[in-house]
Amino acid sequence: MVTVEENVQNGGFGQQVCGYMEEHHPGIQVLPVAIPDRFVPHGGVDSLRVQLGLSANAIAEKIKKISGNYSEGIRE
C-alpha cells in the first residue's frame, strides 16, 4: 500500500495509515511518501516536488524499489 501526501510525514496521513495497518493487518507493507520533516525552501511546485521526491517519476521509482522485494507475486 502506498500513501502520498503533500504534507510532512511525521504526524501525517501516511503515518496514521502505517499505525493502523501495523495493528490490524501486520503483513501488509505500507510506503508513506510525504515531505521530510525539515525546512523546505520556497520555489515552484514542480521543482519542489522533484527536490522532495514527490514527482510522479520519483514516486514510481520508490514503488518499484519496494515492490522488487515482492516481485514473485506481482504481475505486470
LINFEN-V25335 format. One line per field, one symbol per residue. psi: psi as a letter, one per 40 degrees, with the letter a starting at -180 (. if undefined). A space follows every 10 residues. Layout:
psi->???
//
This chain:
psi->ihihigiidh eadddddddd ddddgeehhh hhhihigihh iiiidddddd defeiddddd ddddddedef ddehh.
//
